[in-house]
Amino acid sequence: MKLKTLFVAFVVAGLFSSCISSHTAVVTNNPVGSKTGVAKGLDSSFKTAKENGGISKVGIAETRVAIIGGVKTTVTGE
């Protein structure tokens, strides 16, 4: 009975905890722009996201880390 109660307590604590961490940064004085580049998984670097969106001047960069789904970097600019 105690093991079942402990398991339920861990499940409830897990449901109330945050599973996503996000950080958005204005990295330059460039305008936000209309292009968006995304990089996911093992190669979720800023450079890869920039290349995937065809962006030469970056306005905003966002990195999200999730327990389920991994790392995702989004870059917006011109």
HELIX and SHEET records of a PDB file:
HELIX    1   1 LYS A    2  PHE A   16  1                                  15    
HELIX    2   2 GLY A   41  ASP A   43  5                                   3    
HELIX    3   3 PHE A   46  ASN A   52  1                                   7    
SHEET    1   A 4 ILE A  20  VAL A  26  0                                        
SHEET    2   A 4 VAL A  58  ALA A  66 -1                                        
SHEET    3   A 4 GLY A  70  GLY A  77 -1                                        
SHEET    4   A 4 LYS A  35  LYS A  40 -1                                        
END                                                                             
